[in-house]
Amino acid sequence: MHLSLEQSDRFLDLVDSLLLYVNDRFHVVRDLDPDQDDPLVDDKAALIAHTLWDNPDVIDAYLLSNPDEIDPEDLATVASWKDGLHKTFSLVRYQNGVGLFMDESHVFAVCGVTMDVEEALGRTPAIVETTLLPFDDVIVYDGFVDISDPDGFEAKRIQDEFEDRLSAGVVSTPKGLIEAARAEHARAASRELDSFLDLIADVNGQEGNAVPEGFHASPLAGLSDEDRFERVSAYRTEHRLSAPFQVDAYIRANSFEGAPTDALGDVLDRFDADTLVEMADVLGAKESQSSTPAAARATVCRLLPIDASTYASYLLISPAEVFDTMRLLAATPVIERPAGPADCLETYPLVPYAAPFLHDGVLTVVVPRELRALVSGFDYEALAHKRAGERAALNCASASVTYCGVCPLEEVYDRYCALYSDAMPYGEFAELMESESDTGQALFECWDFEERPYLAHYTLCKDFVASQVVQRHQDEIMSGLASAGAGQGALDATYDRVRDDLSRELGNLEDVRLSLATEHYRTPARALGEEALDDDPLRALRALPAVAALRRFVDGHVPDGENDFTFADQVTDSVVRSVLEVGDKRVGASIARSAGLEGSDGGTGRLAALLDNVYRALPSWEDNGWSPNQLKERLTGRTLFFDEEGAEMKIGPMDPCPCGSGKKYGECHGRS
C-alpha cells in the first residue's frame, strides 16, 4: 500500500520545498538541487532533514514566508508536520500492505510513499530511525531511513513487547499520530528540563548528579588519561594481568617437558604429527616423503640442516622475534634461567632452531647441534627487514578491513606503499595475504568479486558466520544430544534447522559483501595515516574523544561488584568493536545494558548520548571507512568541533571559531 501518483508527487514536492528552505536558513550543505544529477543529493537531503527535525519550529517561519507560494491546503499539511515523530522504531512486521512500527508506547501503521513499505525496507524485524508524518488520511515516513537488523536479544524483546503494544490498538490515522507525537514531545521537554535542573544543582554543589544507587565512582574517575594509564598499568602488574605474566603462562604452555637435549632428532620427537608433516611440506618434500609422521620426521631431520632458511622464511613472526632471539642464540647456544616472567613475548625462542625445555622449574633453551652453524650464519638484518615489511603489510590489511569492511586488494596495496618506504612487490604482497588468510588467524579473508581480488573482515567470512549459527543453536543441539529418548528423528530435525539457518545466514553474508563492494564504488575510501601500520587496528579508535568521554563516564558509574580497574576498558572496547562490526548505533545500548549500565545515568539520557557520539565518531563500513561525522563535514564543507563529552558543538557563524584563530567561525572553519 502506498500513496497514489498524484499524492506522492505532491508529498515529495512539499518535502523538497521545505528542505530547500531549511538549507537556506541553516546553511547545512552547499549546492543542493533535487533536480540536479548529484550522486550525493540523497545524503545531503538526509542531513538537512535531520536539521529540520532537530529544529521543527523552523516550519513556522516556512509557513509565514511560503517561498514557493503553495496553496492553503498544502500549507496546513506542512503545518501538521510540526507534530511529526522522529525517533528510532522497531519495524515488527507487514500487515495489510502497511508496516507496523513500534516505539515505547504505540504501534503505528505506516504507508509507503512511492512504493509499498515492504518493498522499500525489506525483511523484519528491523531497527528503523526515521520520521513519521501525517499526510492526507494516512501515516507515512519522510523517506529518510537508517535501518539495521536487531541482535538476538533485541529481536526477542521486540516480539515480546509487540504483543503488549497491540493490546492498546494500532495508530493508523494522522490524528492518532499527532496525539502520540505531542505526548512524546511533552515528555522530551520534561526530560530536558530535569537535565537542566540537575546541571544547575551540580554547578551549585548539590547532589543533583549523584551516582545512582547500585553504582559507584571508581578510583580512576576524574583522572587525566596519563594518570589513568599509570594507575591501570600498576594494577595489572600487581594482579599478574600485564604482559610479563602473560608471557610466563605462554612459556609454560609451549615449552617441552623433560631434560634438555641438543640432538635435532630428539627435539623433533617432541612435535606432534601435523607439525612434522607441515615442516616437511614447507621444506619442499615430495608427497611420499611426508605422507606419514615417521616419514615426515625423517625428511625434516634430513632437510632442515641443509635449508633452514626456507623454514625461517615461512614463519610469519615479528622482526624483533627473529632478530633479537636468533642473534642471541647464535652467540650463546644454551641459555638457562629460572622459569619466570619474561620481559616480552618477542624474546621467546623460535623452534626448532631454539628448543625450550622446562625442567625442575628451570627454562633451558638449546640450539640443536646440527643447526648451530646455519643459525650463526643467518643474515639477521635481511630477515628482520623482510619481517618488518611483512608485518607492515599485514597490519595495513587488518586496519583496512577494520575501517572499511571489504577492500580491493590493489587499494590495500596502494595504501601500504604510501605508508611503508620499502614496500614489497604486488605479487609477493598478494601471496602474503593469501597465506595469512589460509591460516584462519587473520582479521581478514581473501575474496573475489567481479574478477577483482578483495579482502573481507573476518566477521564477513563464512567460518565466522558458521560459528555464530552453531553458537546460536548450541543449547538446542546439546539438549538433543542429551535426550536419549528423543530419538534420531528429533536430532535430525535440529540439524535441519541449523542447516537452514546457516544457509540463510550465508546468503545474507554474500548480500552484505556485495552491497558493501557496490556501495564503495560511490565513495572513495577513507585515507588512513600511520595508524594503518599499528599492530592493533583499534588503538587509534580507542583514543577518539567520543570514546574517551564514554570511558570517563563508565569510570564514574561502575556497577557495584564490578572491577574498578578493568570494567570501563572492557565495556568501551566491546562497544567500539561491536558498533564498528555491526554498523548499528543500537548495538552500543545493547552492550551497555548487558554490562549492567542501564540506569547508570539516573534517567538523564546522558549514557545514550555518549553512545550515540561514539557511533558517529567511528568508521562506517557502508561509507567506506568514513565516520558519520566525517561524512557530515564532507557534505557541509565545514569542520566540526566536539566538546568534552564528544558531542558536536553548536556554533553560530558569528561565534569565535573553536580552533583558536581569533576569527569568527563563519570566516574560518565554518565556511562552506
C-alpha positions as CSV (number, residue, x, y, z in Angstrom):
1,M,0.0,0.0,0.0
2,H,1.4,3.4,-1.0
3,L,0.3,6.9,-2.0
4,S,-1.2,7.4,-5.4
5,L,0.9,9.0,-8.1
6,E,-0.8,12.4,-7.6
7,Q,-0.3,12.1,-3.8
8,S,3.3,11.0,-3.9
9,D,4.2,13.9,-6.3
10,R,2.5,16.4,-4.0
11,F,4.2,14.9,-0.9
12,L,7.7,14.9,-2.5
13,D,7.2,18.5,-3.8
14,L,6.3,19.7,-0.3
15,V,9.3,17.9,1.3
16,D,11.7,19.3,-1.3
17,S,10.3,22.8,-0.8
18,L,10.7,22.6,3.0
19,L,14.2,21.1,2.8
20,L,15.4,23.8,0.4
21,Y,14.1,26.4,2.8
22,V,15.8,24.8,5.8
23,N,19.1,24.6,4.0
24,D,18.8,28.3,3.0
25,R,18.1,29.1,6.6
26,F,20.7,27.0,8.3
27,H,23.3,26.7,5.6
28,V,23.5,22.9,6.2
29,V,25.0,21.9,2.8
30,R,26.2,23.7,-0.3
31,D,24.9,23.3,-3.8
32,L,21.6,21.4,-3.1
33,D,19.4,20.9,-6.1
34,P,17.0,18.0,-6.1
35,D,16.7,18.1,-9.9
36,Q,20.5,18.1,-10.4
37,D,22.4,14.9,-11.2
38,D,24.4,14.9,-8.0
39,P,25.3,11.4,-6.5
40,L,25.3,12.9,-3.1
41,V,21.9,14.6,-3.3
42,D,20.2,12.0,-1.1
43,D,22.9,12.2,1.5
44,K,22.6,16.0,1.5
45,A,18.9,15.9,1.8
46,A,19.0,13.4,4.7
47,L,21.4,15.7,6.5
48,I,19.0,18.7,6.0
49,A,16.1,16.5,7.2
50,H,18.0,15.8,10.5
51,T,18.4,19.5,11.0
52,L,14.8,20.1,10.2
53,W,13.5,17.5,12.8
54,D,16.0,18.9,15.4
55,N,14.5,22.3,14.8
56,P,10.8,21.8,13.9
57,D,9.9,25.3,14.9
58,V,11.5,26.4,11.6
59,I,8.3,25.2,10.0
60,D,6.5,28.3,11.4
61,A,9.0,30.5,9.6
62,Y,8.5,28.5,6.4
63,L,4.7,28.9,6.6
64,L,5.0,32.7,7.1
65,S,7.3,33.1,4.1
66,N,5.7,30.5,1.9
67,P,8.6,30.7,-0.6
68,D,7.0,28.5,-3.3
69,E,3.5,30.0,-2.9
70,I,1.8,26.7,-2.2
71,D,-1.9,26.7,-1.6
72,P,-3.5,26.9,1.9
73,E,-4.4,23.2,2.0
74,D,-0.8,22.2,1.4
75,L,0.3,24.8,4.0
76,A,-1.9,23.1,6.5
77,T,-0.3,19.8,5.7
78,V,3.2,21.1,6.2
79,A,2.0,22.8,9.5
80,S,0.9,19.4,10.7
81,W,4.5,18.1,10.3
82,K,5.5,20.0,13.4
83,D,3.9,17.1,15.1
84,G,6.0,14.5,13.2
85,L,7.6,11.8,15.3
86,H,11.3,11.5,14.7
87,K,12.9,8.6,16.6
88,T,14.1,5.0,16.4
89,F,11.3,2.5,15.9
90,S,11.1,-1.3,15.7
91,L,9.7,-2.4,12.4
92,V,8.0,-5.6,13.5
93,R,6.0,-6.9,10.5
94,Y,4.0,-6.0,7.4
95,Q,0.2,-6.4,7.6
96,N,-2.5,-5.5,5.1
97,G,0.0,-3.5,2.9
98,V,1.4,-1.3,5.7
99,G,4.4,-1.6,8.0
100,L,3.9,-1.8,11.8
101,F,6.3,0.5,13.5
102,M,6.6,0.2,17.3
103,D,8.0,2.6,19.9
104,E,7.9,2.6,23.7
105,S,4.2,3.3,23.8
106,H,2.5,2.6,20.4
107,V,2.3,0.6,17.2
108,F,1.9,2.8,14.1
109,A,0.5,1.6,10.7
110,V,2.8,3.3,8.1
111,C,2.0,3.6,4.4
112,G,4.7,3.8,1.7
113,V,5.2,6.9,-0.5
114,T,6.1,5.8,-4.0
115,M,6.2,2.0,-3.2
116,D,4.9,-0.3,-0.5
117,V,6.9,-0.2,2.8
118,E,7.8,-3.9,2.5
119,E,9.3,-3.4,-0.9
120,A,11.3,-0.3,0.3
121,L,12.5,-1.6,3.7
122,G,12.8,-5.4,3.3
123,R,12.8,-8.1,6.0
124,T,11.5,-7.8,9.6
125,P,12.2,-7.3,12.4
126,A,14.4,-4.3,11.9
127,I,15.5,-1.2,13.7
128,V,14.5,1.9,11.9
129,E,15.4,5.5,12.5
130,T,13.0,7.8,10.6
131,T,10.3,10.4,10.9
132,L,6.6,9.5,10.8
133,L,4.4,12.3,9.3
134,P,0.6,12.8,8.9
135,F,-0.4,13.1,5.2
136,D,-4.0,13.2,3.9
137,D,-5.7,10.3,5.7
138,V,-2.6,8.1,6.4
139,I,0.7,8.0,8.2
140,V,3.9,8.0,6.0
141,Y,7.6,8.3,6.7
142,D,9.7,11.2,5.4
143,G,11.7,9.0,3.0
144,F,15.0,9.1,5.1
145,V,15.6,5.8,6.8
146,D,18.5,4.4,8.8
147,I,17.8,0.7,9.0
148,S,19.6,-2.2,10.6
149,D,19.0,-5.8,11.9
150,P,18.5,-6.3,15.6
151,D,20.7,-8.8,17.6
152,G,19.1,-11.9,19.0
153,F,18.3,-10.3,22.4
154,E,16.8,-7.3,20.7
155,A,14.7,-9.4,18.3
156,K,13.2,-11.3,21.2
157,R,12.4,-8.1,23.1
158,I,10.7,-6.7,20.0
159,Q,8.4,-9.7,19.7
160,D,7.6,-9.8,23.4
161,E,6.8,-6.1,23.6
162,F,4.8,-6.1,20.4
163,E,2.1,-8.3,21.8
164,D,1.7,-5.9,24.7
165,R,1.6,-2.8,22.4
166,L,-1.1,-4.5,20.2
167,S,-3.5,-4.7,23.1
168,A,-3.7,-0.9,23.1
169,G,-4.5,-0.9,19.4
170,V,-2.8,0.3,16.3
171,V,-2.4,4.0,15.5
172,S,-3.3,4.4,11.8
173,T,-4.7,7.9,11.4
174,P,-3.0,11.3,11.2
175,K,-5.0,12.4,14.3
176,G,-3.7,9.4,16.3
177,L,-0.1,10.1,15.2
178,I,-0.4,13.8,16.2
179,E,-1.7,13.0,19.6
180,A,1.1,10.4,20.2
181,A,3.7,12.9,18.9
182,R,2.6,15.7,21.2
183,A,2.7,13.5,24.2
184,E,6.2,12.3,23.3
185,H,7.4,15.9,22.7
186,A,6.0,16.9,26.1
187,R,7.9,14.1,27.8
188,A,11.1,15.0,26.0
189,A,10.7,18.7,27.1
190,S,10.2,17.5,30.7
191,R,13.4,15.4,30.5
192,E,15.4,18.3,29.1
193,L,14.1,20.5,32.0
194,D,15.1,17.8,34.5
195,S,18.6,17.5,33.0
196,F,19.0,21.3,33.1
197,L,17.9,21.4,36.7
198,D,20.4,18.6,37.5
199,L,23.1,20.6,35.8
200,I,22.3,23.7,37.8
201,A,22.3,21.7,41.0
202,D,25.6,20.2,40.1
203,V,27.1,23.7,39.5
204,N,25.8,24.8,42.9
205,G,27.5,21.9,44.6
206,Q,24.3,20.0,45.3
207,E,23.6,16.3,44.7
208,G,21.5,16.6,41.5
209,N,24.0,14.5,39.6
210,A,24.8,12.0,42.3
211,V,25.7,8.5,41.1
212,P,22.5,6.4,41.3
213,E,22.2,3.6,43.8
214,G,23.8,0.4,42.7
215,F,26.7,2.2,41.0
216,H,29.9,3.9,42.3
217,A,32.7,6.1,41.0
218,S,35.9,4.1,40.6
219,P,39.4,5.4,41.8
220,L,40.0,6.2,38.1
221,A,37.2,8.7,37.8
222,G,38.4,12.2,37.1
223,L,42.0,11.2,36.4
224,S,43.8,12.5,33.3
225,D,44.5,10.0,30.6
226,E,48.1,9.8,31.6
227,D,47.4,9.3,35.3
228,R,44.7,6.8,34.4
229,F,47.1,4.7,32.3
230,E,49.7,4.6,35.1
231,R,47.1,3.5,37.7
232,V,45.7,0.8,35.4
233,S,49.2,-0.4,34.5
234,A,50.2,-0.6,38.1
235,Y,47.0,-2.6,38.9
236,R,47.6,-5.0,36.1
237,T,51.2,-5.7,37.1
238,E,50.2,-6.1,40.8
239,H,47.4,-8.6,39.8
240,R,49.5,-10.5,37.2
241,L,47.5,-9.2,34.3
242,S,50.4,-7.5,32.5
243,A,52.4,-8.8,29.6
244,P,55.3,-10.4,31.6
245,F,52.8,-12.6,33.4
246,Q,51.0,-13.5,30.2
247,V,54.4,-14.4,28.7
248,D,55.1,-16.6,31.7
249,A,51.9,-18.5,31.1
250,Y,52.7,-18.8,27.4
251,I,56.2,-20.1,28.1
252,R,54.9,-22.8,30.5
253,A,52.2,-23.8,27.9
254,N,54.7,-24.0,25.0
255,S,57.9,-25.4,26.4
256,F,58.9,-29.1,26.1
257,E,58.8,-31.0,29.3
258,G,61.7,-33.1,30.4
259,A,65.5,-32.8,30.4
260,P,67.1,-30.8,27.7
261,T,68.7,-32.3,24.6
262,D,70.7,-30.8,21.8
263,A,70.1,-33.5,19.2
264,L,67.8,-32.4,16.4
265,G,66.1,-35.8,16.2
266,D,65.3,-35.8,19.9
267,V,63.9,-32.3,19.5
268,L,61.7,-33.3,16.6
269,D,60.3,-36.2,18.6
270,R,58.6,-33.6,20.8
271,F,56.5,-32.3,17.9
272,D,53.0,-33.6,17.0
273,A,52.4,-35.4,13.7
274,D,50.7,-32.5,12.0
275,T,53.5,-30.1,12.7
276,L,56.1,-32.6,11.4
277,V,54.1,-33.0,8.1
278,E,53.8,-29.2,7.7
279,M,57.5,-28.8,8.3
280,A,58.3,-31.4,5.6
281,D,55.9,-29.8,3.1
282,V,57.4,-26.3,3.7
283,L,60.9,-27.7,3.1
284,G,59.8,-29.0,-0.3
285,A,59.4,-32.7,0.4
286,K,57.6,-34.8,-2.1
287,E,54.2,-36.2,-1.1
288,S,55.6,-39.6,-0.4
289,Q,58.3,-38.1,1.9
290,S,55.7,-36.6,4.2
291,S,52.8,-39.0,3.9
292,T,53.3,-40.4,7.4
293,P,54.6,-38.7,10.6
294,A,57.6,-41.0,10.7
295,A,58.4,-40.2,7.1
296,A,57.9,-36.5,7.7
297,R,60.2,-36.6,10.8
298,A,63.0,-38.3,8.8
299,T,62.6,-35.8,6.0
300,V,62.7,-32.8,8.3
301,C,65.7,-34.2,10.1
302,R,67.5,-34.6,6.7
303,L,66.5,-31.3,5.1
304,L,66.3,-28.8,7.9
305,P,70.1,-28.6,8.5
306,I,70.6,-28.1,4.8
307,D,67.8,-25.5,4.1
308,A,66.9,-24.0,7.4
309,S,66.4,-20.6,5.8
310,T,63.5,-21.9,3.8
311,Y,61.6,-22.7,7.0
312,A,62.7,-19.5,8.7
313,S,61.2,-17.5,5.8
314,Y,57.9,-19.4,6.1
315,L,57.4,-18.4,9.8
316,L,55.2,-15.3,10.0
317,I,56.8,-13.8,13.0
318,S,57.8,-10.3,14.1
319,P,61.1,-8.7,13.2
320,A,62.2,-8.4,16.9
321,E,61.5,-12.1,17.4
322,V,63.7,-13.1,14.6
323,F,66.4,-10.6,15.0
324,D,66.9,-10.5,18.8
325,T,66.3,-14.2,19.6
326,M,68.3,-15.6,16.7
327,R,71.3,-13.3,17.3
328,L,71.3,-14.2,21.0
329,L,71.2,-17.9,20.3
330,A,73.9,-17.7,17.6
331,A,76.2,-16.2,20.2
332,T,75.1,-18.4,23.1
333,P,73.8,-21.8,22.1
334,V,72.5,-22.7,25.5
335,I,70.5,-20.4,27.9
336,E,69.4,-21.3,31.4
337,R,67.3,-19.2,33.7
338,P,64.6,-19.8,36.3
339,A,61.2,-20.3,34.7
340,G,59.5,-16.9,35.4
341,P,58.1,-13.8,33.7
342,A,59.9,-12.7,30.5
343,D,60.3,-9.1,29.6
344,C,58.1,-9.6,26.5
345,L,56.9,-12.3,24.2
346,E,59.2,-11.1,21.4
347,T,62.2,-12.8,23.1
348,Y,60.6,-16.2,23.3
349,P,62.8,-18.7,21.3
350,L,61.9,-20.0,17.9
351,V,61.5,-23.7,17.5
352,P,63.0,-25.8,16.0
353,Y,66.1,-23.6,15.8
354,A,66.0,-23.0,19.6
355,A,64.2,-25.7,21.6
356,P,62.8,-24.6,25.0
357,F,62.7,-27.2,27.8
358,L,61.0,-26.6,31.1
359,H,62.5,-29.0,33.7
360,D,62.6,-28.8,37.5
361,G,61.5,-25.1,37.4
362,V,64.3,-24.1,35.0
363,L,63.8,-23.0,31.4
364,T,66.7,-24.2,29.2
365,V,66.9,-23.1,25.6
366,V,69.0,-25.3,23.4
367,V,70.1,-24.8,19.8
368,P,70.3,-28.3,18.2
369,R,73.9,-29.0,17.3
370,E,73.0,-29.9,13.7
371,L,71.6,-26.3,13.3
372,R,74.2,-24.2,15.1
373,A,76.4,-23.4,12.1
374,L,73.3,-22.4,10.0
375,V,71.8,-20.4,12.8
376,S,75.0,-18.5,13.3
377,G,75.2,-17.8,9.6
378,F,71.7,-16.3,9.1
379,D,71.5,-12.8,7.6
380,Y,69.7,-11.3,10.6
381,E,69.4,-7.9,9.1
382,A,67.8,-9.1,5.9
383,L,65.5,-11.4,7.7
384,A,64.4,-8.7,10.1
385,H,63.9,-6.3,7.2
386,K,61.7,-8.8,5.4
387,R,59.7,-9.4,8.6
388,A,59.2,-5.7,9.1
389,G,57.8,-5.4,5.6
390,E,55.5,-8.3,6.1
391,R,54.3,-7.1,9.4
392,A,53.6,-3.6,8.0
393,A,51.6,-5.2,5.1
394,L,49.6,-7.4,7.4
395,N,48.9,-4.5,9.8
396,C,47.8,-2.4,6.8
397,A,45.4,-5.1,5.6
398,S,44.0,-5.5,9.1
399,A,43.4,-1.8,9.5
400,S,41.8,-1.5,6.0
401,V,39.1,-4.2,6.7
402,T,38.6,-2.8,10.3
403,Y,37.8,0.6,8.9
404,C,36.1,-0.4,5.6
405,G,34.8,-4.0,6.0
406,V,35.8,-5.0,2.5
407,C,38.6,-3.5,0.4
408,P,40.0,-4.2,-3.1
409,L,43.4,-5.8,-2.7
410,E,45.0,-3.3,-5.0
411,E,43.7,-0.5,-2.8
412,V,45.2,-2.0,0.3
413,Y,48.5,-2.4,-1.5
414,D,48.5,1.2,-2.6
415,R,47.8,2.3,1.0
416,Y,50.7,0.0,2.1
417,C,53.1,1.5,-0.5
418,A,52.1,5.1,0.5
419,L,52.9,4.4,4.2
420,Y,55.9,2.0,4.0
421,S,59.0,3.2,2.4
422,D,60.4,-0.1,1.1
423,A,57.2,-2.0,0.0
424,M,57.4,-5.5,-1.4
425,P,56.2,-6.1,-5.0
426,Y,52.5,-6.6,-5.5
427,G,52.8,-10.3,-6.4
428,E,54.6,-11.0,-3.1
429,F,52.1,-8.9,-1.3
430,A,49.1,-10.9,-2.7
431,E,50.8,-14.2,-1.9
432,L,51.3,-13.0,1.7
433,M,47.6,-12.0,2.1
434,E,46.6,-15.4,0.7
435,S,48.9,-17.3,3.0
436,E,47.8,-15.3,6.1
437,S,44.1,-15.7,5.2
438,D,44.6,-19.5,4.9
439,T,45.9,-19.7,8.5
440,G,42.4,-18.8,9.8
441,Q,44.1,-16.5,12.3
442,A,43.9,-13.2,10.3
443,L,41.5,-10.4,10.7
444,F,40.6,-10.8,7.0
445,E,39.8,-13.3,4.3
446,C,40.6,-13.2,0.6
447,W,37.5,-12.9,-1.6
448,D,36.9,-12.3,-5.3
449,F,34.2,-10.1,-6.6
450,E,33.7,-9.5,-10.3
451,E,37.1,-11.0,-11.0
452,R,38.8,-8.5,-8.7
453,P,40.6,-9.7,-5.5
454,Y,39.3,-8.2,-2.2
455,L,40.0,-8.6,1.5
456,A,36.9,-9.0,3.7
457,H,36.7,-8.5,7.5
458,Y,36.7,-11.7,9.5
459,T,33.1,-11.2,10.6
460,L,32.1,-11.2,6.9
461,C,33.7,-14.7,6.4
462,K,31.9,-18.0,6.1
463,D,33.7,-19.6,9.0
464,F,32.8,-16.9,11.4
465,V,29.1,-16.9,10.3
466,A,29.0,-20.7,10.7
467,S,30.4,-20.4,14.2
468,Q,27.8,-17.9,15.1
469,V,25.0,-20.1,13.8
470,V,26.3,-23.1,15.8
471,Q,26.6,-21.0,18.9
472,R,23.1,-19.7,18.4
473,H,21.8,-23.3,18.3
474,Q,24.2,-24.7,20.9
475,D,21.7,-25.2,23.7
476,E,19.2,-26.9,21.3
477,I,21.9,-29.2,19.9
478,M,23.2,-30.2,23.4
479,S,19.7,-30.7,24.6
480,G,19.0,-33.0,21.7
481,L,22.2,-35.0,22.3
482,A,21.5,-35.3,26.0
483,S,17.9,-36.6,25.4
484,A,18.4,-40.3,24.8
485,G,14.7,-40.8,24.5
486,A,14.2,-38.1,21.8
487,G,15.3,-40.4,19.1
488,Q,17.3,-39.8,15.9
489,G,14.3,-38.1,14.3
490,A,14.3,-35.2,16.8
491,L,18.1,-34.8,16.4
492,D,17.9,-34.8,12.6
493,A,15.2,-32.1,12.9
494,T,17.5,-30.0,15.0
495,Y,20.3,-30.4,12.4
496,D,17.9,-29.5,9.6
497,R,17.1,-26.2,11.4
498,V,20.8,-25.5,11.9
499,R,21.4,-26.1,8.2
500,D,18.5,-23.9,7.1
501,D,19.7,-21.2,9.4
502,L,23.2,-21.5,8.1
503,S,22.1,-21.4,4.5
504,R,20.0,-18.3,5.2
505,E,22.9,-16.5,7.0
506,L,25.4,-17.4,4.3
507,G,23.0,-15.9,1.7
508,N,22.8,-12.8,3.8
509,L,26.6,-12.7,4.2
510,E,27.0,-12.7,0.4
511,D,24.4,-10.0,0.1
512,V,26.2,-7.8,2.7
513,R,29.6,-8.2,1.0
514,L,28.2,-7.5,-2.4
515,S,26.3,-4.5,-1.1
516,L,29.5,-3.1,0.6
517,A,31.6,-3.6,-2.5
518,T,29.0,-1.9,-4.7
519,E,28.5,1.0,-2.3
520,H,32.2,1.6,-2.2
521,Y,32.2,2.4,-5.8
522,R,30.3,5.6,-4.9
523,T,32.6,6.8,-2.1
524,P,36.4,6.9,-2.2
525,A,38.0,5.0,0.7
526,R,38.9,7.0,3.8
527,A,42.6,7.8,3.8
528,L,44.5,6.2,6.7
529,G,47.6,7.6,8.3
530,E,50.3,5.9,10.3
531,E,47.6,4.2,12.4
532,A,47.3,1.7,9.5
533,L,50.7,0.3,10.4
534,D,49.8,-0.2,14.1
535,D,49.7,-3.8,15.1
536,D,46.4,-3.0,16.9
537,P,43.9,-1.5,14.4
538,L,41.6,-0.4,17.2
539,R,44.2,1.6,19.1
540,A,43.5,4.9,17.2
541,L,39.8,4.4,17.7
542,R,40.1,4.0,21.4
543,A,41.8,7.4,21.6
544,L,38.9,9.2,19.8
545,P,37.4,12.0,22.1
546,A,33.9,10.4,21.9
547,V,35.3,7.0,23.1
548,A,37.4,8.7,25.8
549,A,34.3,10.5,27.0
550,L,32.4,7.2,27.3
551,R,35.3,5.6,29.2
552,R,35.3,8.6,31.6
553,F,31.6,8.2,32.2
554,V,31.9,4.5,32.9
555,D,34.8,5.1,35.3
556,G,32.4,7.3,37.2
557,H,29.5,4.9,37.1
558,V,30.8,1.4,37.8
559,P,28.1,-1.1,38.8
560,D,28.6,-2.4,42.3
561,G,30.6,-5.6,42.3
562,E,32.5,-4.9,39.1
563,N,36.3,-4.4,38.9
564,D,37.1,-0.7,39.1
565,F,40.3,-1.1,37.1
566,T,39.2,-3.2,34.2
567,F,35.4,-2.6,33.7
568,A,35.4,0.7,31.8
569,D,38.1,-0.6,29.3
570,Q,36.2,-3.8,28.7
571,V,32.9,-2.0,28.1
572,T,34.3,0.7,25.8
573,D,36.3,-1.9,23.8
574,S,33.2,-4.0,23.4
575,V,31.2,-1.0,22.3
576,V,33.8,0.1,19.8
577,R,34.3,-3.3,18.3
578,S,30.6,-4.2,18.2
579,V,29.4,-0.9,16.8
580,L,32.1,-1.0,14.2
581,E,31.4,-4.6,13.1
582,V,27.6,-4.4,13.3
583,G,27.2,-0.8,12.0
584,D,24.2,-0.2,14.2
585,K,24.0,2.6,16.8
586,R,21.6,0.5,18.8
587,V,24.2,-2.2,19.5
588,G,26.1,0.2,21.8
589,A,23.0,0.4,24.0
590,S,22.7,-3.4,23.9
591,I,26.3,-3.8,25.1
592,A,25.8,-1.2,27.9
593,R,22.6,-3.0,29.0
594,S,24.4,-6.4,29.1
595,A,27.2,-4.8,31.1
596,G,24.7,-3.7,33.8
597,L,24.9,0.1,33.0
598,E,21.2,0.5,32.4
599,G,20.1,3.3,34.8
600,S,23.6,4.5,35.5
601,D,22.8,8.0,34.3
602,G,19.8,8.3,36.5
603,G,17.4,8.6,33.6
604,T,19.0,11.8,32.2
605,G,19.8,10.2,28.8
606,R,23.5,11.0,29.1
607,L,24.6,7.5,28.5
608,A,22.5,7.2,25.4
609,A,24.0,10.5,24.1
610,L,27.6,9.3,24.8
611,L,26.9,6.0,22.9
612,D,25.4,8.0,20.0
613,N,28.6,10.2,19.9
614,V,30.7,7.0,19.7
615,Y,28.7,5.7,16.8
616,R,29.0,9.0,14.9
617,A,32.8,9.1,15.5
618,L,33.5,5.5,14.4
619,P,34.2,4.5,10.8
620,S,31.2,3.1,8.8
621,W,31.7,0.2,6.5
622,E,28.8,1.3,4.3
623,D,30.6,4.6,3.8
624,N,34.0,3.1,3.0
625,G,35.6,3.9,6.3
626,W,34.3,7.4,6.8
627,S,32.5,8.1,10.1
628,P,29.1,9.9,10.1
629,N,30.9,13.0,11.5
630,Q,33.4,13.0,8.6
631,L,30.7,12.5,6.1
632,K,28.8,15.5,7.6
633,E,32.0,17.6,7.2
634,R,32.3,16.4,3.6
635,L,28.7,17.3,2.8
636,T,28.7,20.6,4.5
637,G,32.2,21.8,3.7
638,R,32.6,22.8,7.3
639,T,34.9,21.5,10.1
640,L,33.0,20.1,13.1
641,F,34.2,20.6,16.6
642,F,33.3,18.5,19.7
643,D,33.0,19.2,23.4
644,E,34.5,17.1,26.2
645,E,31.5,14.8,26.1
646,G,32.3,14.0,22.4
647,A,29.1,15.8,21.3
648,E,29.1,18.1,18.3
649,M,29.3,21.8,19.3
650,K,26.6,24.1,18.1
651,I,28.5,27.1,16.7
652,G,26.9,30.1,15.1
653,P,28.6,31.8,12.2
654,M,29.4,34.9,14.3
655,D,30.7,32.8,17.3
656,P,34.5,32.6,17.8
657,C,36.0,29.6,15.9
658,P,36.9,26.9,18.4
659,C,40.2,26.4,16.6
660,G,41.6,29.4,18.5
661,S,42.4,31.5,15.4
662,G,40.5,34.5,16.8
663,K,38.3,34.7,13.7
664,K,34.6,34.2,13.6
665,Y,33.5,30.6,12.8
666,G,31.8,31.7,9.6
667,E,35.0,33.3,8.4
668,C,37.2,30.4,9.4
669,H,36.3,26.6,9.7
670,G,32.6,27.4,9.3
671,R,33.0,28.5,5.6
672,S,31.1,26.2,3.3
